Amino acid sequence: MSEPVYKVSYVVADIKHPGAIINSDQKVEVGDEVTFDGQRFVVIEVEELMPPIGGFGLLHATVRMLEPVGTHK
């Protein structure tokens, strides 16, 4: 059986940002870093909305911005 694909709903906690919905081949966990919309985020909370069924799972992740991509020295 193949690994499930997760649809992850990202909500940004500490700034005004629309978040994102992104497909992932791996289950997202607290402490993971993700990049979208040109910014890096760290996952601070994960909730499984639907366990993997038929190769598909649904997660909700709350993230906090780390720094915009390209600004690290």
KEBA-131378 format. One record per residue: x, y, z of N, C-alpha, C, O in turn. Coordinates in Angstrom, 2 decimals, padded with zeros to 5 digits. Layout:
N
<r n_u="X" n_v="Y" n_w="Z" ca_u="X" ca_v="Y" ca_w="Z" c_u="X" c_v="Y" c_w="Z" o_u="X" o_v="Y" o_w="Z"/>
...
This chain:
73
<r n_u="000.85" n_v="-001.19" n_w="000.00" ca_u="000.00" ca_v="000.00" ca_w="000.00" c_u="000.89" c_v="001.25" c_w="000.00" o_u="001.87" o_v="001.31" o_w="000.74"/>
<r n_u="000.56" n_v="002.22" n_w="-000.80" ca_u="001.36" ca_v="003.44" ca_w="-000.89" c_u="001.06" c_v="004.39" c_w="000.26" o_u="000.02" o_v="004.30" o_w="000.91"/>
<r n_u="002.00" n_v="005.29" n_w="000.49" ca_u="001.83" ca_v="006.28" ca_w="001.56" c_u="000.70" c_v="007.24" c_w="001.19" o_u="000.49" o_v="007.54" o_w="000.02"/>
<r n_u="-000.03" n_v="007.73" n_w="002.19" ca_u="-001.13" ca_v="008.66" ca_w="001.89" c_u="-000.61" c_v="010.04" c_w="001.47" o_u="000.51" o_v="010.42" o_w="001.80"/>
<r n_u="-001.43" n_v="010.75" n_w="000.75" ca_u="-001.20" ca_v="012.15" ca_w="000.44" c_u="-002.05" c_v="012.95" c_w="001.42" o_u="-003.23" o_v="012.67" o_w="001.60"/>
<r n_u="-001.44" n_v="013.95" n_w="002.03" ca_u="-002.15" ca_v="014.79" ca_w="002.99" c_u="-002.46" c_v="016.14" c_w="002.36" o_u="-001.60" o_v="016.76" o_w="001.74"/>
<r n_u="-003.67" n_v="016.59" n_w="002.53" ca_u="-004.03" ca_v="017.96" ca_w="002.20" c_u="-003.93" c_v="018.71" c_w="003.53" o_u="-004.63" o_v="018.40" o_w="004.49"/>
<r n_u="-003.04" n_v="019.72" n_w="003.56" ca_u="-002.77" ca_v="020.43" ca_w="004.80" c_u="-003.27" c_v="021.86" c_w="004.70" o_u="-002.89" o_v="022.60" o_w="003.80"/>
<r n_u="-004.12" n_v="022.24" n_w="005.64" ca_u="-004.61" ca_v="023.61" ca_w="005.76" c_u="-003.71" c_v="024.33" c_w="006.76" o_u="-003.70" o_v="024.00" o_w="007.94"/>
<r n_u="-002.95" n_v="025.32" n_w="006.27" ca_u="-002.05" ca_v="026.08" ca_w="007.13" c_u="-002.70" c_v="027.41" c_w="007.52" o_u="-003.17" o_v="028.15" o_w="006.67"/>
<r n_u="-002.72" n_v="027.68" n_w="008.82" ca_u="-003.21" ca_v="028.96" ca_w="009.34" c_u="-002.05" c_v="029.63" c_w="010.06" o_u="-001.40" o_v="029.02" o_w="010.91"/>
<r n_u="-001.79" n_v="030.90" n_w="009.72" ca_u="-000.68" ca_v="031.64" ca_w="010.31" c_u="-001.17" c_v="032.34" c_w="011.58" o_u="-002.15" o_v="033.08" o_w="011.55"/>
<r n_u="-000.47" n_v="032.08" n_w="012.69" ca_u="-000.94" ca_v="032.53" ca_w="014.00" c_u="-000.57" c_v="033.96" c_w="014.36" o_u="-001.38" o_v="034.65" o_w="014.98"/>
<r n_u="000.61" n_v="034.42" n_w="013.99" ca_u="001.09" ca_v="035.67" ca_w="014.58" c_u="001.11" c_v="036.89" c_w="013.65" o_u="001.52" o_v="037.97" o_w="014.07"/>
<r n_u="000.69" n_v="036.73" n_w="012.42" ca_u="000.62" ca_v="037.88" ca_w="011.50" c_u="-000.65" c_v="037.77" c_w="010.66" o_u="-001.28" o_v="036.72" o_w="010.60"/>
<r n_u="-000.99" n_v="038.86" n_w="010.03" ca_u="-002.14" ca_v="038.84" ca_w="009.13" c_u="-001.69" c_v="038.22" c_w="007.81" o_u="-000.95" o_v="038.84" o_w="007.04"/>
<r n_u="-002.13" n_v="037.01" n_w="007.56" ca_u="-001.72" ca_v="036.25" ca_w="006.39" c_u="-002.86" c_v="035.29" c_w="006.05" o_u="-003.46" o_v="034.72" o_w="006.96"/>
<r n_u="-003.17" n_v="035.09" n_w="004.77" ca_u="-004.29" ca_v="034.23" ca_w="004.42" c_u="-004.03" c_v="032.74" c_w="004.63" o_u="-004.97" o_v="031.94" o_w="004.56"/>
<r n_u="-002.77" n_v="032.33" n_w="004.89" ca_u="-002.48" ca_v="030.91" ca_w="005.04" c_u="-002.43" c_v="030.23" c_w="003.69" o_u="-002.28" o_v="030.88" o_w="002.66"/>
<r n_u="-002.56" n_v="028.91" n_w="003.69" ca_u="-002.46" ca_v="028.15" ca_w="002.44" c_u="-003.05" c_v="026.77" c_w="002.63" o_u="-003.18" o_v="026.28" o_w="003.76"/>
<r n_u="-003.39" n_v="026.14" n_w="001.52" ca_u="-003.77" ca_v="024.73" ca_w="001.50" c_u="-002.82" c_v="024.06" c_w="000.52" o_u="-002.77" o_v="024.41" o_w="-000.66"/>
<r n_u="-002.04" n_v="023.08" n_w="001.04" ca_u="-000.96" ca_v="022.48" ca_w="000.26" c_u="-001.01" c_v="020.97" c_w="000.41" o_u="-001.26" o_v="020.46" o_w="001.50"/>
<r n_u="-000.78" n_v="020.25" n_w="-000.69" ca_u="-000.67" ca_v="018.80" ca_w="-000.64" c_u="000.73" c_v="018.42" c_w="-000.18" o_u="001.71" o_v="019.07" o_w="-000.54"/>
<r n_u="000.82" n_v="017.37" n_w="000.64" ca_u="002.10" ca_v="016.91" ca_w="001.17" c_u="002.16" c_v="015.39" c_w="001.13" o_u="001.17" o_v="014.72" o_w="001.42"/>
<r n_u="003.32" n_v="014.86" n_w="000.76" ca_u="003.53" ca_v="013.41" ca_w="000.74" c_u="003.84" c_v="012.86" c_w="002.13" o_u="003.84" o_v="011.65" o_w="002.35"/>
<r n_u="004.10" n_v="013.77" n_w="003.09" ca_u="004.43" ca_v="013.36" ca_w="004.44" c_u="003.48" c_v="014.03" c_w="005.43" o_u="002.99" o_v="015.13" o_w="005.20"/>
<r n_u="003.24" n_v="013.34" n_w="006.54" ca_u="002.41" ca_v="013.91" ca_w="007.59" c_u="003.18" c_v="015.05" c_w="008.27" o_u="004.32" o_v="014.86" o_w="008.69"/>
<r n_u="002.57" n_v="016.20" n_w="008.38" ca_u="003.19" ca_v="017.37" ca_w="009.00" c_u="003.20" c_v="017.18" c_w="010.51" o_u="002.23" o_v="016.70" o_w="011.09"/>
<r n_u="004.31" n_v="017.57" n_w="011.15" ca_u="004.43" ca_v="017.44" ca_w="012.60" c_u="004.91" c_v="018.74" c_w="013.21" o_u="005.53" o_v="019.56" o_w="012.54"/>
<r n_u="004.63" n_v="018.92" n_w="014.50" ca_u="005.10" ca_v="020.10" ca_w="015.24" c_u="006.62" c_v="020.19" c_w="015.11" o_u="007.33" o_v="019.20" o_w="015.27"/>
<r n_u="007.10" n_v="021.40" n_w="014.81" ca_u="008.53" ca_v="021.63" ca_w="014.64" c_u="008.98" c_v="021.61" c_w="013.19" o_u="010.07" o_v="022.10" o_w="012.88"/>
<r n_u="008.17" n_v="021.05" n_w="012.30" ca_u="008.52" ca_v="021.06" ca_w="010.87" c_u="008.55" c_v="022.49" c_w="010.36" o_u="007.81" o_v="023.35" o_w="010.83"/>
<r n_u="009.41" n_v="022.74" n_w="009.39" ca_u="009.44" ca_v="024.04" ca_w="008.72" c_u="008.85" c_v="023.89" c_w="007.34" o_u="009.13" o_v="022.92" o_w="006.63"/>
<r n_u="008.05" n_v="024.87" n_w="006.95" ca_u="007.42" ca_v="024.88" ca_w="005.62" c_u="007.64" c_v="026.26" c_w="005.00" o_u="007.81" o_v="027.25" o_w="005.71"/>
<r n_u="007.63" n_v="026.30" n_w="003.68" ca_u="007.78" ca_v="027.56" ca_w="002.96" c_u="006.62" c_v="027.71" c_w="002.00" o_u="006.34" o_v="026.80" o_w="001.21"/>
<r n_u="005.94" n_v="028.84" n_w="002.06" ca_u="004.94" ca_v="029.19" ca_w="001.05" c_u="004.81" c_v="030.70" c_w="001.01" o_u="005.09" o_v="031.39" o_w="002.00"/>
<r n_u="004.38" n_v="031.22" n_w="-000.12" ca_u="004.25" ca_v="032.67" ca_w="-000.35" c_u="005.54" c_v="033.43" c_w="-000.04" o_u="005.50" o_v="034.57" o_w="000.42"/>
<r n_u="006.69" n_v="032.79" n_w="-000.31" ca_u="007.97" ca_v="033.47" ca_w="-000.12" c_u="008.39" c_v="033.66" c_w="001.32" o_u="009.27" o_v="034.47" o_w="001.61"/>
<r n_u="007.77" n_v="032.92" n_w="002.24" ca_u="008.10" ca_v="033.06" ca_w="003.66" c_u="008.27" c_v="031.68" c_w="004.29" o_u="007.65" o_v="030.71" o_w="003.87"/>
<r n_u="009.12" n_v="031.62" n_w="005.32" ca_u="009.34" ca_v="030.37" ca_w="006.06" c_u="008.52" c_v="030.40" c_w="007.34" o_u="008.39" o_v="031.43" o_w="008.00"/>
<r n_u="007.96" n_v="029.23" n_w="007.67" ca_u="007.12" ca_v="029.09" ca_w="008.85" c_u="007.53" c_v="027.84" c_w="009.61" o_u="008.09" o_v="026.90" o_w="009.03"/>
<r n_u="007.25" n_v="027.82" n_w="010.91" ca_u="007.43" ca_v="026.63" ca_w="011.73" c_u="006.05" c_v="026.19" c_w="012.22" o_u="005.23" o_v="027.01" o_w="012.62"/>
<r n_u="005.83" n_v="024.89" n_w="012.19" ca_u="004.55" ca_v="024.32" ca_w="012.62" c_u="004.52" c_v="024.28" c_w="014.15" o_u="005.42" o_v="023.71" o_w="014.78"/>
<r n_u="003.49" n_v="024.88" n_w="014.74" ca_u="003.38" ca_v="024.91" ca_w="016.20" c_u="002.23" c_v="024.05" c_w="016.73" o_u="002.14" o_v="023.78" o_w="017.93"/>
<r n_u="001.34" n_v="023.62" n_w="015.83" ca_u="000.22" ca_v="022.76" ca_w="016.26" c_u="-000.31" c_v="022.03" c_w="015.03" o_u="-000.40" o_v="022.59" o_w="013.94"/>
<r n_u="-000.67" n_v="020.75" n_w="015.22" ca_u="-001.25" ca_v="019.96" ca_w="014.13" c_u="-002.48" c_v="019.24" c_w="014.66" o_u="-002.47" o_v="018.66" o_w="015.75"/>
<r n_u="-003.54" n_v="019.27" n_w="013.87" ca_u="-004.76" ca_v="018.54" ca_w="014.21" c_u="-005.16" c_v="017.70" c_w="013.01" o_u="-005.26" o_v="018.20" o_w="011.89"/>
<r n_u="-005.38" n_v="016.41" n_w="013.25" ca_u="-005.82" ca_v="015.52" ca_w="012.18" c_u="-007.33" c_v="015.66" c_w="012.04" o_u="-008.09" o_v="015.26" o_w="012.93"/>
<r n_u="-007.76" n_v="016.22" n_w="010.92" ca_u="-009.20" ca_v="016.41" ca_w="010.69" c_u="-009.85" c_v="015.15" c_w="010.14" o_u="-011.02" o_v="014.88" o_w="010.39"/>
<r n_u="-009.07" n_v="014.37" n_w="009.37" ca_u="-009.57" ca_v="013.12" ca_w="008.83" c_u="-008.39" c_v="012.16" c_w="008.71" o_u="-007.41" o_v="012.47" o_w="008.04"/>
<r n_u="-008.47" n_v="011.00" n_w="009.35" ca_u="-007.37" ca_v="010.04" ca_w="009.22" c_u="-007.25" c_v="009.57" c_w="007.77" o_u="-008.23" o_v="009.62" o_w="007.02"/>
<r n_u="-006.05" n_v="009.12" n_w="007.38" ca_u="-005.88" ca_v="008.67" ca_w="006.00" c_u="-006.83" c_v="007.53" c_w="005.64" o_u="-006.85" o_v="006.49" o_w="006.29"/>
<r n_u="-007.62" n_v="007.76" n_w="004.60" ca_u="-008.55" ca_v="006.76" ca_w="004.08" c_u="-008.37" c_v="006.75" c_w="002.57" o_u="-008.47" o_v="007.79" o_w="001.92"/>
<r n_u="-008.11" n_v="005.58" n_w="002.01" ca_u="-007.96" ca_v="005.48" ca_w="000.56" c_u="-006.81" c_v="006.32" c_w="000.03" o_u="-006.88" o_v="006.83" o_w="-001.09"/>
<r n_u="-005.75" n_v="006.46" n_w="000.81" ca_u="-004.57" ca_v="007.19" ca_w="000.33" c_u="-004.66" c_v="008.69" c_w="000.47" o_u="-003.86" o_v="009.41" o_w="-000.12"/>
<r n_u="-005.62" n_v="009.19" n_w="001.24" ca_u="-005.82" ca_v="010.63" ca_w="001.39" c_u="-006.11" c_v="010.96" c_w="002.84" o_u="-006.94" o_v="010.30" o_w="003.47"/>
<r n_u="-005.44" n_v="011.99" n_w="003.40" ca_u="-005.70" ca_v="012.45" ca_w="004.76" c_u="-005.82" c_v="013.96" c_w="004.78" o_u="-005.36" o_v="014.64" o_w="003.87"/>
<r n_u="-006.45" n_v="014.49" n_w="005.81" ca_u="-006.66" ca_v="015.93" ca_w="005.93" c_u="-006.14" c_v="016.41" c_w="007.28" o_u="-006.54" o_v="015.91" o_w="008.33"/>
<r n_u="-005.24" n_v="017.41" n_w="007.24" ca_u="-004.63" ca_v="017.97" ca_w="008.45" c_u="-004.86" c_v="019.48" c_w="008.51" o_u="-004.97" o_v="020.15" o_w="007.48"/>
<r n_u="-004.92" n_v="019.98" n_w="009.73" ca_u="-004.94" ca_v="021.43" ca_w="009.98" c_u="-003.67" c_v="021.73" c_w="010.76" o_u="-003.42" o_v="021.11" o_w="011.79"/>
<r n_u="-002.87" n_v="022.69" n_w="010.28" ca_u="-001.63" ca_v="023.05" ca_w="010.97" c_u="-001.59" c_v="024.55" c_w="011.24" o_u="-001.85" o_v="025.36" o_w="010.35"/>
<r n_u="-001.27" n_v="024.90" n_w="012.47" ca_u="-001.05" ca_v="026.30" ca_w="012.83" c_u="000.45" c_v="026.54" c_w="012.76" o_u="001.24" o_v="025.76" o_w="013.29"/>
<r n_u="000.83" n_v="027.64" n_w="012.09" ca_u="002.25" ca_v="027.95" ca_w="011.90" c_u="002.56" c_v="029.35" c_w="012.38" o_u="001.68" o_v="030.19" o_w="012.54"/>
<r n_u="003.86" n_v="029.59" n_w="012.62" ca_u="004.36" ca_v="030.91" ca_w="013.00" c_u="005.47" c_v="031.27" c_w="012.01" o_u="006.29" o_v="030.42" o_w="011.67"/>
<r n_u="005.50" n_v="032.52" n_w="011.56" ca_u="006.51" ca_v="032.94" ca_w="010.59" c_u="007.89" c_v="032.96" c_w="011.23" o_u="008.05" o_v="033.43" o_w="012.36"/>
<r n_u="008.88" n_v="032.45" n_w="010.49" ca_u="010.27" ca_v="032.51" ca_w="010.93" c_u="010.95" c_v="033.74" c_w="010.34" o_u="011.38" o_v="034.63" o_w="011.07"/>
<r n_u="011.05" n_v="033.79" n_w="009.00" ca_u="011.66" ca_v="034.92" ca_w="008.32" c_u="011.33" c_v="034.81" c_w="006.83" o_u="011.11" o_v="033.70" o_w="006.32"/>
<r n_u="011.30" n_v="035.92" n_w="006.14" ca_u="011.08" ca_v="035.85" ca_w="004.69" c_u="012.25" c_v="035.12" c_w="004.03" o_u="013.40" o_v="035.28" o_w="004.44"/>
<r n_u="011.96" n_v="034.32" n_w="003.01" ca_u="013.00" ca_v="033.59" ca_w="002.28" c_u="013.93" c_v="034.58" c_w="001.62" o_u="013.49" o_v="035.60" o_w="001.08"/>
<r n_u="015.23" n_v="034.29" n_w="001.68" ca_u="016.22" ca_v="035.17" ca_w="001.03" c_u="016.76" c_v="036.25" c_w="001.92" o_u="017.61" o_v="037.02" o_w="001.49"/>
<r n_u="016.30" n_v="036.34" n_w="003.20" ca_u="016.80" ca_v="037.40" ca_w="004.09" c_u="017.82" c_v="036.86" c_w="005.08" o_u="018.43" o_v="037.63" o_w="005.83"/>
<r n_u="018.03" n_v="035.52" n_w="005.08" ca_u="018.99" ca_v="034.93" ca_w="006.01" c_u="020.41" c_v="035.26" c_w="005.55" o_u="020.72" o_v="035.13" o_w="004.37"/>
<r n_u="021.24" n_v="035.69" n_w="006.46" ca_u="022.62" ca_v="036.06" ca_w="006.11" c_u="023.57" c_v="034.97" c_w="006.50" o_u="024.78" o_v="035.10" o_w="006.28"/>
